[in-house]
Amino acid sequence: MRRFSLAAGLACAVVDTALMLPLTFPTGRDKRVAMTAAFVERFVLGFTVGPVTRTLGGRGRVTGPAYGLLASIPSAMITGTRAPILVMGAVNGLAVGAAYDRLGATAG
């Protein structure tokens, strides 16, 4: 489970951070802070979907998107960029949840 969680966390973090590269920010520092915050938030999301699904005993394809959506609400509210953040949270959760359903029981 630990290897799965680490890989899922890194995958979510890298994908979402890469999607932010073309965005413009007032300063370079603002961009670094935003990208670092997104990396950490999405790493935690990807890292925790598997354990949350295991704890709740549900299917990852259901738990993942719901958890991703809920975990994304604070950032969406703070930034005012609701749709992209919420959609990517749900998509990341779905991807990790589906992978967990497929590999979770055997992922070390």
Sequence and secondary structure as in RCSB ss.txt:
>XXXX:A:sequence
MRRFSLAAGLACAVVDTALMLPLTFPTGRDKRVAMTAAFVERFVLGFTVGPVTRTLGGRGRVTGPAYGLLASIPS
AMITGTRAPILVMGAVNGLAVGAAYDRLGATAG
>XXXX:A:secstr
 HHHHHHHHHHHHHHHHHHHTT   SSHHHHHHHHHHHHHHHHHHHHHHHHHHHHHTS HHHHHHHHHHHHHHHH
HHHHS HHHHHHHHHHHHHHHHHHHHHHTTT  
